[in-house]
Amino acid sequence: MIDNQNDGEEYLGRLKTLAIIFFFMIVILIARVGYLQIYDGDYYANLAEGNRIRIIPTTAPRGTFYDRNGQLLVTNRPGFSVSLLPLTAPIKPEVVERVSKLLNVPKEEIEQKISVHYGFDPIRISPDVTQDIVTIIEEQKDLYPGVVIEVQPIRNYYLKQEGAHTFGYVSEISDAELEVKKAEGYKSGDIIGKFGLERVYDKEIRGENGGEQVEVDVSGKPMQILGKKEPKPGYDLILTIDRDLQVAAEQAVDEMLNSLGCKAAAAVVLDPQTGEVLALVSRPAFDPNLFAHGISTKDWNAINNNPDHPMDNKAITGEYPPGSTFKIVTGTAALAAGRVGLHELVFDSGTHWLVPKGNAGGEALGWLDFHAALSHSDNVYFYEMGNRLGADLLESYARMFGLGSVTGIDLPYESPGLADWKEYKWEVYEDEFYLSEIMDAAIGQGFNLVTPLQAAMVMGEIAANGKRFKPHLVKQIVTQDKEVIKDFQPELLSELQVEPWVIQAVQEGLNDVTKNGTAARNFIGFPYEIAGKTGTAENSQGIDHGWFVGYGPFDYPTISVAVIVEQGGFGASSAVPIGRKIMEAAFALKIQRGEMAPPAQNANQQ
């Protein structure tokens, strides 16, 4: 009996203890609730408010491109983009299905974009849609919850395919690019420069995005705009390009390609006194507007599967044997190194006396001095110069001209060409460099490779009395109010380490090319004296490539030109006519703008 009584008292004691514990827990919870409501009430009210407020970004317009005379090249136009905006809940599968059918975008593509999305940024599905798409979505909002229409700046390339390789194009950032650029503030869905100047100067011209602070209801539907930050446009670029000359150069190239039935060519026009690029042409080309509003599979396949590679900027990436245009380098080296006298006569019997190599067509020009050999592009004479110079010395002069390395132009993917022929042959073939190969290099064949830009630079160095300026495409970076952010001045890279008389001798020989030499027939009646050099580069894949390099006017050069026509045959018949038209256009524009006096009546009327 006593045991039962003790057990009961012990049980009651435990209940009292639990009751006390529960009592204090309730007191603590009540105190906590009171604390949260009284002391932290404003804080949590703000959090609750934040749950119904979203920040919707607004894309900044990219900077405008102008030519050197203030003419528009690249700008923006308003466009409508369809985006998904999952403000409060994920986008429903049936909505994805409807959007896919309406926009003709694969459902898998939309789902993939949703899967990598984070934050509250819009998921852009289709940029630059037509007005009928906009009307359907606006009129049937209940069927498209979470689908919004954004008004976005769409890149507009005025010249279409003309200048495409210079200006480049923009497109949505890829996952791989985002991984690299995320630290720089780039986000999924951003439009970035992918090629050309758009890529090189993307940070300067992309601007700073703005946004809207939007209140939404429980379903995620925007109710009202609470605040707005205006986007800041990107900086504008003032280019060195002359729009009128660019168009004239493109037309000259296209006309020749059409007449010959050729597919590919390139042309570069420089100011040899500054390095400013006045025009740059690469064919075939593409329309960058196709990328600006989302390129279709059909258009992409047409570009990507083209065997002539329209996406390649052949003016700076194409590497070709320079052919006889390289005789400028060989001749300079031979005179400067004392391997031949200016008036020394070398006999051309039709073939070289050491190696059976001769002129095209088996010509034999007899006794020739330097001037005549350069004017008539005599192979045998320059084979002998290669023999006298040797590979090491000839290579050193090629590098002195800047060959074998990139020029540093402000465009991506520039190729270096090839001037270290001995080293290249040993690395690739593990073989010595033979005399016949030195001779080939001396006339621009064999392992010798240059880009059209490098060829224009070589001619520009002769025109500028040995000075080599860094080629560039941007004169200034400015604000929309034309405040200069950065001004690009001519940058002298190097000077030819030769006596002035050597350069003068080369200049006179190149001048005679257009008077009595290989380009004379093409420049009959030309109103200015100019210097030039033709070339025909052997092509193991088909017909030879045609070259022309030139500068003018001869006494005060303002432009340097290089033209190559792939599989165009002799340079005199394929590339020289293009070069003449480019020079005609350049000089006519300068006269029109008061930058140059009209030609004298007796100037070079052949």
Phi and psi in degrees as a GROMACS rama.xvg file:
@    title "Ramachandran Plot"
@    xaxis  label "Phi"
@    yaxis  label "Psi"
@TYPE xy
-64.7583  -36.8205  ILE-2
-63.5988  -42.3259  ASP-3
-62.9154  -38.0943  ASN-4
-66.5488  -42.5139  GLN-5
-63.4332  -39.8244  ASN-6
-63.2514  -40.0078  ASP-7
-64.7977  -41.3685  GLY-8
-66.0418  -38.5906  GLU-9
-63.7921  -40.7924  GLU-10
-62.4605  -44.6361  TYR-11
-63.7508  -34.0755  LEU-12
-65.5011  -40.4631  GLY-13
-63.986  -40.5883  ARG-14
-62.2295  -41.4103  LEU-15
-62.5119  -40.5967  LYS-16
-62.692  -46.1838  THR-17
-62.3235  -39.5743  LEU-18
-62.5839  -41.1262  ALA-19
-64.2036  -41.9864  ILE-20
-61.5567  -47.9013  ILE-21
-60.3916  -38.0156  PHE-22
-61.1078  -47.4766  PHE-23
-67.7512  -33.5244  PHE-24
-63.1992  -43.0704  MET-25
-63.5808  -41.6038  ILE-26
-60.8914  -43.5734  VAL-27
-63.609  -43.8416  ILE-28
-62.05  -43.3565  LEU-29
-62.993  -41.461  ILE-30
-63.1214  -40.5762  ALA-31
-64.2953  -43.9885  ARG-32
-61.0276  -43.3327  VAL-33
-62.376  -40.0229  GLY-34
-62.4806  -45.4801  TYR-35
-63.524  -38.265  LEU-36
-75.7071  -39.0408  GLN-37
-86.5469  -51.4414  ILE-38
-87.0982  -39.286  TYR-39
-107.417  17.0214  ASP-40
-60.1477  -44.5697  GLY-41
-63.4043  -39.7009  ASP-42
-60.1705  -49.1466  TYR-43
-75.1393  -25.3522  TYR-44
-65.645  -38.8912  ALA-45
-65.8043  -38.6817  ASN-46
-62.4996  -42.7959  LEU-47
-63.3894  -39.2366  ALA-48
-62.5272  -39.9431  GLU-49
-63.553  -26.4177  GLY-50
-67.2336  -17.8095  ASN-51
-115.722  13.4061  ARG-52
-120.639  130.303  ILE-53
-125.504  149.708  ARG-54
-102.858  117.099  ILE-55
-105.506  115.473  ILE-56
-70.4702  152.654  PRO-57
-121.767  125.17  THR-58
-70.2749  132.823  THR-59
-77.4867  141.713  ALA-60
-70.4083  138.657  PRO-61
-72.9609  157.063  ARG-62
-64.5021  153.781  GLY-63
-87.5825  145.388  THR-64
-101.279  130.043  PHE-65
-119.038  152.92  TYR-66
-82.4737  -179.896  ASP-67
-62.5547  -20.202  ARG-68
-104.694  11.3527  ASN-69
86.9075  9.05905  GLY-70
-83.0276  140.241  GLN-71
-66.4933  138.293  LEU-72
-121.015  -47.6172  LEU-73
-140.017  130.921  VAL-74
-146.452  -160.832  THR-75
-125.067  153.936  ASN-76
-133.95  154.313  ARG-77
-71.9391  141.286  PRO-78
-145.038  156.189  GLY-79
-100.899  129.049  PHE-80
-116.87  139.645  SER-81
-94.6404  124.529  VAL-82
-132.713  157.542  SER-83
-101.542  136.585  LEU-84
-132.108  85.5313  LEU-85
-77.1158  81.0182  PRO-86
-71.7234  -43.2123  LEU-87
-123.885  -18.5173  THR-88
-150.356  156.618  ALA-89
-60.3536  152.972  PRO-90
-68.6625  130.681  ILE-91
-71.4899  148.269  LYS-92
-57.561  -37.7882  PRO-93
-67.4112  -28.8297  GLU-94
-70.9327  -42.3316  VAL-95
-58.2503  -41.554  VAL-96
-62.0922  -44.4108  GLU-97
-65.0962  -43.5592  ARG-98
-63.1394  -40.2628  VAL-99
-59.5774  -46.3978  SER-100
-69.4261  -40.5251  LYS-101
-65.2565  -42.3616  LEU-102
-95.2673  -6.31076  LEU-103
58.2323  42.9819  ASN-104
-113.061  130.116  VAL-105
-53.7137  136.071  PRO-106
-59.0595  -36.6586  LYS-107
-62.6934  -35.5743  GLU-108
-66.6568  -41.8649  GLU-109
-64.8509  -45.2785  ILE-110
-62.6435  -34.9306  GLU-111
-66.7859  -40.1166  GLN-112
-64.9221  -39.0666  LYS-113
-65.2882  -38.7679  ILE-114
-65.8935  -29.5925  SER-115
-98.7708  4.77786  VAL-116
-79.6659  144.178  HIS-117
-143.094  160.127  TYR-118
73.2043  -157.972  GLY-119
-115.756  17.8673  PHE-120
-70.5943  146.884  ASP-121
-62.1011  144.571  PRO-122
-97.8487  101.991  ILE-123
-78.3932  122.7  ARG-124
-99.6923  -44.0356  ILE-125
-146.856  111.471  SER-126
-81.7227  153.044  PRO-127
57.0045  53.3047  ASP-128
-81.6867  163.637  VAL-129
-78.2748  165.904  THR-130
-64.1434  -31.9286  GLN-131
-66.2475  -33.9523  ASP-132
-64.7167  -44.4324  ILE-133
-58.5791  -43.7733  VAL-134
-63.3329  -43.707  THR-135
-60.2541  -46.897  ILE-136
-67.1465  -40.5914  ILE-137
-68.3341  -37.002  GLU-138
-80.8331  -19.6141  GLU-139
-121.634  51.1234  GLN-140
-60.1294  -33.8928  LYS-141
-64.9472  -26.6887  ASP-142
-85.7077  -11.2541  LEU-143
-127.991  56.625  TYR-144
-66.5543  135.02  PRO-145
85.4128  -1.85623  GLY-146
-100.484  127.739  VAL-147
-127.674  156.005  VAL-148
-105.17  120.155  ILE-149
-104.272  139.226  GLU-150
-92.9506  113.979  VAL-151
-124.857  149.489  GLN-152
-72.3118  127.868  PRO-153
-109.184  132.243  ILE-154
-63.3973  137.383  ARG-155
-128.912  113.419  ASN-156
-98.5613  104.859  TYR-157
-58.7656  -40.4655  TYR-158
-86.2378  1.7561  LEU-159
57.7004  -118.89  LYS-160
-76.6564  -14.5729  GLN-161
-73.9206  123.741  GLU-162
81.3719  7.30777  GLY-163
-58.5339  -40.2114  ALA-164
-73.2416  -20.6443  HIS-165
-83.8992  -51.0458  THR-166
-72.3771  -36.3088  PHE-167
83.7329  -156.085  GLY-168
-154.725  167.237  TYR-169
-120.4  157.022  VAL-170
-163.413  173.736  SER-171
-69.3833  140.931  GLU-172
-63.0334  137.466  ILE-173
-86.1601  166.503  SER-174
-61.0623  -41.1735  ASP-175
-64.58  -42.4825  ALA-176
-66.3492  -37.4294  GLU-177
-62.2326  -38.7794  LEU-178
-60.1205  -35.863  GLU-179
-79.2383  -37.9587  VAL-180
-99.8786  -1.4013  LYS-181
-57.5769  -38.7883  LYS-182
-65.5724  -20.1389  ALA-183
-90.6774  6.24192  GLU-184
96.0631  5.78695  GLY-185
-76.912  147.027  TYR-186
-127.8  162.876  LYS-187
-58.9663  135.74  SER-188
91.6786  -9.72213  GLY-189
-64.3667  146.114  ASP-190
-94.8091  124.658  ILE-191
-130.763  162.404  ILE-192
-74.547  129.992  GLY-193
-107.897  -16.63  LYS-194
-158.602  156.709  PHE-195
61.8081  -152.492  GLY-196
-63.2715  -29.4932  LEU-197
-57.4172  -37.0005  GLU-198
-78.4751  -47.8471  ARG-199
-63.3971  -39.575  VAL-200
-109.221  28.1988  TYR-201
-57.9302  -43.6451  ASP-202
-61.8594  -38.0244  LYS-203
-75.118  -34.2027  GLU-204
-101.47  -5.33694  ILE-205
-79.9848  -20.5833  ARG-206
77.922  -172.204  GLY-207
-124.429  118.406  GLU-208
-63.7624  148.909  ASN-209
-106.029  -155.307  GLY-210
178.866  168.93  GLY-211
-121.319  137.517  GLU-212
-92.7053  111.237  GLN-213
-116.007  134.147  VAL-214
-89.8241  132.054  GLU-215
-121.66  158.419  VAL-216
-90.1331  -174.673  ASP-217
-62.9058  -23.6655  VAL-218
-88.2356  -3.59757  SER-219
91.4676  4.01243  GLY-220
-79.2178  127.057  LYS-221
-59.745  132.799  PRO-222
-103.907  -46.2268  MET-223
-159.462  155.853  GLN-224
-90.6369  121.687  ILE-225
-93.8073  -27.3594  LEU-226
-162.842  163.035  GLY-227
-150.253  135.577  LYS-228
-115.212  118.258  LYS-229
-69.7407  137.12  GLU-230
-66.72  149.017  PRO-231
-101.81  116.191  LYS-232
-61.2269  153.958  PRO-233
-73.2899  168.491  GLY-234
-71.4649  151.921  TYR-235
-89.565  155.343  ASP-236
-113.89  127.021  LEU-237
-97.0334  113.038  ILE-238
-90.1455  163.326  LEU-239
-80.5661  -14.415  THR-240
-61.1083  139.456  ILE-241
-100.024  110.619  ASP-242
-56.7455  -43.9306  ARG-243
-65.9027  -39.014  ASP-244
-70.7559  -37.0359  LEU-245
-59.0863  -46.7647  GLN-246
-63.2292  -42.9991  VAL-247
-63.544  -41.0606  ALA-248
-65.689  -41.7568  ALA-249
-63.3269  -41.9387  GLU-250
-65.5484  -39.399  GLN-251
-63.4985  -41.3988  ALA-252
-65.6797  -47.1596  VAL-253
-62.3014  -40.5357  ASP-254
-63.1557  -42.146  GLU-255
-69.0351  -42.0339  MET-256
-60.7279  -42.1331  LEU-257
-64.288  -39.7611  ASN-258
-71.7531  -32.4962  SER-259
-89.9829  -18.8958  LEU-260
77.5285  20.1871  GLY-261
-87.9765  162.52  CYS-262
-110.451  -26.1093  LYS-263
-134.216  145.177  ALA-264
-164.775  168.922  ALA-265
-151.391  151.207  ALA-266
-146.24  141.255  ALA-267
-131.291  134.875  VAL-268
-125.533  122.331  VAL-269
-121.112  158.035  LEU-270
-92.3679  109.096  ASP-271
-67.2667  -15.8721  PRO-272
-87.0579  -10.0614  GLN-273
-135.536  -20.8265  THR-274
85.0429  2.29717  GLY-275
-69.0587  132.196  GLU-276
-86.4543  119.041  VAL-277
-91.1117  -29.5705  LEU-278
-159.093  148.321  ALA-279
-147.411  121.999  LEU-280
-124.645  137.759  VAL-281
-139.068  131.095  SER-282
-128.557  141.875  ARG-283
-71.7896  166.582  PRO-284
-124.909  -170.072  ALA-285
-146.793  164.148  PHE-286
-96.6159  110.593  ASP-287
-66.0225  -16.0728  PRO-288
-62.5598  -25.4699  ASN-289
-62.6513  -33.3308  LEU-290
-82.1822  -30.521  PHE-291
-62.7417  -32.8648  ALA-292
-111.544  21.9867  HIS-293
89.6996  100.087  GLY-294
-71.7696  139.495  ILE-295
-78.7868  160.332  SER-296
-60.3085  -40.1427  THR-297
-61.4922  -47.5568  LYS-298
-66.6005  -39.7021  ASP-299
-64.1367  -43.2736  TRP-300
-63.4405  -37.7688  ASN-301
-62.92  -37.0919  ALA-302
-78.7101  -48.4748  ILE-303
-69.2084  -30.1519  ASN-304
-94.8964  3.2265  ASN-305
-70.6978  120.058  ASN-306
-64.8582  -15.9501  PRO-307
-93.0309  4.33902  ASP-308
53.524  70.6075  HIS-309
-64.1174  -18.8784  PRO-310
-78.6183  -15.0087  MET-311
-76.5755  131.17  ASP-312
-87.1212  89.7192  ASN-313
-63.1558  -21.1479  LYS-314
-66.5614  -27.7491  ALA-315
-123.506  -15.8241  ILE-316
-107.503  -22.3594  THR-317
-69.9639  126.51  GLY-318
-112.729  119.661  GLU-319
-131.549  151.151  TYR-320
-60.7768  131.559  PRO-321
-75.312  -10.3635  PRO-322
59.4588  -149.355  GLY-323
-68.9943  -10.5746  SER-324
-63.1186  -23.6657  THR-325
-72.2979  -13.4541  PHE-326
-62.8114  -18.4803  LYS-327
-61.4742  -44.8716  ILE-328
-69.3953  -47.548  VAL-329
-61.2873  -43.4588  THR-330
-64.8966  -42.8946  GLY-331
-59.5065  -45.251  THR-332
-63.3292  -43.9812  ALA-333
-64.1838  -43.0213  ALA-334
-68.8023  -48.0991  LEU-335
-65.9592  -35.5569  ALA-336
-86.5175  1.26895  ALA-337
72.5397  22.8544  GLY-338
-83.3424  -11.1487  ARG-339
-154.457  145.49  VAL-340
-84.6591  152.619  GLY-341
-59.2732  -37.1448  LEU-342
-107.266  7.39077  HIS-343
-65.7092  137.753  GLU-344
-96.4221  133.505  LEU-345
-120.157  133.018  VAL-346
-89.7798  128.927  PHE-347
-107.696  107.377  ASP-348
-92.3308  0.0431204  SER-349
114.593  -30.6788  GLY-350
-140.815  156.374  THR-351
-72.126  148.676  HIS-352
-73.7034  -19.1446  TRP-353
-97.5629  -43.7149  LEU-354
-124.881  132.514  VAL-355
-71.638  69.4001  PRO-356
-119.578  136.555  LYS-357
-136.485  -163.845  GLY-358
-85.2265  159.581  ASN-359
-62.7125  132.326  ALA-360
79.4462  3.56842  GLY-361
73.5891  20.871  GLY-362
-64.6419  150.3  GLU-363
-129.712  113.356  ALA-364
-98.283  2.03152  LEU-365
73.5439  -146.485  GLY-366
-76.6215  129.401  TRP-367
-135.869  139.14  LEU-368
-96.4139  -178.323  ASP-369
-59.1421  -47.4314  PHE-370
-58.3585  -48.7121  HIS-371
-67.5076  -38.5114  ALA-372
-64.8117  -40.8878  ALA-373
-71.86  -41.4814  LEU-374
-61.5358  -41.1361  SER-375
-98.6409  4.31811  HIS-376
53.25  52.6748  SER-377
-78.1456  119.025  ASP-378
-65.6262  -44.8162  ASN-379
-60.2269  -43.2877  VAL-380
-56.8119  -46.6392  TYR-381
-79.543  -22.0976  PHE-382
-60.3383  -43.2326  TYR-383
-65.4592  -36.4789  GLU-384
-64.1416  -39.1497  MET-385
-62.3769  -40.641  GLY-386
-62.1723  -42.2716  ASN-387
-74.2844  -34.208  ARG-388
-77.6751  -43.5258  LEU-389
81.4178  161.165  GLY-390
-64.4341  -44.3787  ALA-391
-61.6295  -46.7311  ASP-392
-68.4851  -41.1204  LEU-393
-64.0946  -41.4201  LEU-394
-60.7842  -41.3233  GLU-395
-63.4341  -37.4543  SER-396
-72.7647  -34.5067  TYR-397
-60.9298  -42.6497  ALA-398
-69.376  -32.5569  ARG-399
-60.9724  -35.1949  MET-400
-75.4924  -7.03312  PHE-401
96.5263  6.32182  GLY-402
-78.9661  154.813  LEU-403
85.708  2.89023  GLY-404
-147.889  158.178  SER-405
-67.772  152.147  VAL-406
-81.3835  -22.2797  THR-407
91.0472  13.7283  GLY-408
-57.4064  148.55  ILE-409
-82.0048  58.9436  ASP-410
-139.043  150.335  LEU-411
-81.3376  159.698  PRO-412
70.1463  25.9284  TYR-413
-65.8429  139.719  GLU-414
-94.6367  150.928  SER-415
-88.3021  -12.5503  PRO-416
73.0677  -164.187  GLY-417
-147.095  119.02  LEU-418
-126.218  -11.0947  ALA-419
-94.0231  72.6417  ASP-420
-68.4475  -42.5619  TRP-421
-61.6701  -47.9234  LYS-422
-63.6981  -41.773  GLU-423
-61.6446  -45.6722  TYR-424
-63.9507  -38.3991  LYS-425
-68.1744  -41.5554  TRP-426
-65.6303  -38.5414  GLU-427
-88.5138  -42.8608  VAL-428
-112.326  -8.24648  TYR-429
51.9119  51.3932  GLU-430
-141.702  157.259  ASP-431
-74.0302  165.018  GLU-432
-97.3191  120.485  PHE-433
-93.6578  164.736  TYR-434
-57.8432  -42.1803  LEU-435
-61.9679  -31.8003  SER-436
-76.0778  -31.7583  GLU-437
-62.8526  -42.7161  ILE-438
-63.5177  -41.3738  MET-439
-59.2811  -45.4804  ASP-440
-61.9222  -35.7289  ALA-441
-63.6659  -26.4851  ALA-442
-108.55  18.9277  ILE-443
80.2961  28.306  GLY-444
-119.144  -166.057  GLN-445
69.4733  -130.567  GLY-446
-82.2388  -5.26934  PHE-447
-68.2654  121.794  ASN-448
-135.71  138.23  LEU-449
-138.024  161.528  VAL-450
-95.8567  158.748  THR-451
-56.4283  -36.3666  PRO-452
-62.6177  -43.4437  LEU-453
-63.1118  -38.6407  GLN-454
-62.54  -40.9258  ALA-455
-65.6351  -35.1926  ALA-456
-66.4821  -42.029  MET-457
-59.4971  -46.3224  VAL-458
-65.1098  -36.7134  MET-459
-65.3312  -34.6185  GLY-460
-64.9425  -42.0917  GLU-461
-64.5532  -41.57  ILE-462
-63.1371  -37.0601  ALA-463
-94.3477  24.6873  ALA-464
57.1309  39.2101  ASN-465
99.6537  -6.78731  GLY-466
-84.8517  137.453  LYS-467
-119.558  114.765  ARG-468
-101.426  146.019  PHE-469
-66.7694  125.614  LYS-470
-72.2345  138.631  PRO-471
-149.382  156.28  HIS-472
-112.742  -9.64699  LEU-473
-116.35  125.207  VAL-474
-85.9677  -44.3032  LYS-475
-148.161  150.46  GLN-476
-109.275  123.256  ILE-477
-132.751  160.323  VAL-478
-79.6213  174.745  THR-479
-64.4813  -22.5271  GLN-480
-90.8555  10.3804  ASP-481
68.6068  22.6167  LYS-482
-75.7672  127.947  GLU-483
-77.0932  120.515  VAL-484
-89.9082  -40.2452  ILE-485
-149.646  136.957  LYS-486
-118.162  124.957  ASP-487
-97.2427  114.366  PHE-488
-96.8835  157.583  GLN-489
-55.59  137.536  PRO-490
-119.835  110.871  GLU-491
-76.4467  120.002  LEU-492
-89.6879  -39.9641  LEU-493
-168.622  170.801  SER-494
-133.286  142.184  GLU-495
-63.669  127.347  LEU-496
-87.4208  67.895  GLN-497
-137.644  161.86  VAL-498
-69.9181  147.272  GLU-499
-55.5611  -34.0383  PRO-500
-65.2837  -27.4241  TRP-501
-66.3431  -48.0896  VAL-502
-63.1555  -39.6169  ILE-503
-62.5454  -40.0802  GLN-504
-63.7353  -41.393  ALA-505
-65.557  -42.2119  VAL-506
-59.1715  -44.5081  GLN-507
-66.4292  -38.9194  GLU-508
-64.5162  -40.0056  GLY-509
-70.3048  -32.3631  LEU-510
-63.9464  -38.9978  ASN-511
-72.8386  -21.0878  ASP-512
-55.9664  -38.6444  VAL-513
-89.0803  -5.507  THR-514
-103.635  -48.1488  LYS-515
-130.935  -0.732397  ASN-516
-103.779  -146.807  GLY-517
-69.9044  -17.2356  THR-518
-110.452  6.60535  ALA-519
-60.7541  -43.5466  ALA-520
-59.45  -34.4136  ARG-521
-77.4432  -18.1703  ASN-522
-112.772  21.0318  PHE-523
-61.3176  128.717  ILE-524
80.0573  3.25185  GLY-525
-67.7079  133.995  PHE-526
-74.9874  -9.87658  PRO-527
-126.636  150.611  TYR-528
-77.7056  134.893  GLU-529
-136.422  171.203  ILE-530
-114.944  148.632  ALA-531
-160.051  167.668  GLY-532
-152.889  129.572  LYS-533
-93.1549  165.305  THR-534
-160.877  148.76  GLY-535
-130.304  116.688  THR-536
-101.621  125.212  ALA-537
-62.4124  140.181  GLU-538
-130.542  113.243  ASN-539
-69.0805  -14.5349  SER-540
-94.8933  -0.0482079  GLN-541
162.824  -145.216  GLY-542
-64.9337  150.058  ILE-543
-63.7408  155.942  ASP-544
-88.1717  144.74  HIS-545
-103.627  132.964  GLY-546
-118.608  150.438  TRP-547
-149.354  132.433  PHE-548
-126.988  146.286  VAL-549
-163.674  167.9  GLY-550
-148.825  161.858  TYR-551
-176.943  173.103  GLY-552
-59.0632  156.267  PRO-553
-61.3104  -40.7634  PHE-554
-80.2712  -24.4362  ASP-555
-145.689  75.7055  TYR-556
-61.3314  130.744  PRO-557
-120.573  -13.2675  THR-558
-139.686  146.409  ILE-559
-124.202  134.493  SER-560
-126.071  141.191  VAL-561
-134.989  134.085  ALA-562
-134.658  135.247  VAL-563
-132.017  137.055  ILE-564
-117.291  113.166  VAL-565
-65.1872  128.459  GLU-566
55.01  37.0089  GLN-567
-92.525  -4.19528  GLY-568
79.6803  -147.234  GLY-569
-59.0804  135.038  PHE-570
-60.744  -33.5641  GLY-571
-62.1073  -29.8925  ALA-572
-99.9083  -17.311  SER-573
-110.903  -49.0109  SER-574
-90.6683  -36.0788  ALA-575
-60.3982  -44.2395  VAL-576
-58.7543  -35.119  PRO-577
-65.9523  -45.6189  ILE-578
-59.7487  -40.1626  GLY-579
-63.6293  -45.4868  ARG-580
-62.2071  -37.8813  LYS-581
-64.3322  -44.1622  ILE-582
-65.5658  -41.565  MET-583
-57.1933  -46.0657  GLU-584
-65.1375  -42.2347  ALA-585
-63.1242  -45.5147  ALA-586
-70.9746  -38.0089  PHE-587
-62.7456  -39.8884  ALA-588
-67.0356  -38.9133  LEU-589
-66.5099  -39.2853  LYS-590
-64.4784  -44.4514  ILE-591
-59.9535  -35.8058  GLN-592
-92.5817  4.44046  ARG-593
74.551  19.9497  GLY-594
-92.6116  -5.03166  GLU-595
-157.769  141.205  MET-596
-76.3893  147.493  ALA-597
-60.2693  155.092  PRO-598
-68.8569  149.555  PRO-599
-67.1101  154.182  ALA-600
-62.399  -28.8586  GLN-601
-99.383  15.5881  ASN-602
-76.4139  110.754  ALA-603
48.0525  41.346  ASN-604
-85.5007  89.2439  GLN-605
